[in-house]
Amino acid sequence: LAQAQIDARLQQAEQAQQHVVSPADLQRATVDATRERQQNLDALNNFFSSDTARQALQSAHMNPEQVRTAVASLSPDEQSQLASRVNQAQRDFAAGNINNRDLLIILVVVAALILIIVAVEH
């Protein structure tokens, strides 16, 4: 009976060691998350920074700088979702699946969504 308890405890200890994350793994995960967040921020900021985008935002009575500031205050998950949609819209535009007018509408809608998310959360 005592040997069975010892074996069970050893097995538990081995399982616990398998679930421990090394400092290198933690650092790698942190670097990856930071890199992904920066890529998402860059994708969103690039989408809103062209002259055409600024003009579209201004014609919709939106402040382009306010949109850029709002992008930075979104959560990483929100940035990731919106960056994915922006990247898809740009791919569709490059492939000829949507025209310039459609892309500008998407731009204004995404900007409005960003401003609404920030306004609701703050």
Secondary structure as GFF3:
##gff-version 3
##sequence-region A 1 122
A	DSSP	alpha_helix	2	18	.	.	.	ID=ss1
A	DSSP	alpha_helix	23	49	.	.	.	ID=ss2
A	DSSP	alpha_helix	51	59	.	.	.	ID=ss3
A	DSSP	alpha_helix	64	73	.	.	.	ID=ss4
A	DSSP	alpha_helix	76	94	.	.	.	ID=ss5
A	DSSP	alpha_helix	100	121	.	.	.	ID=ss6
###
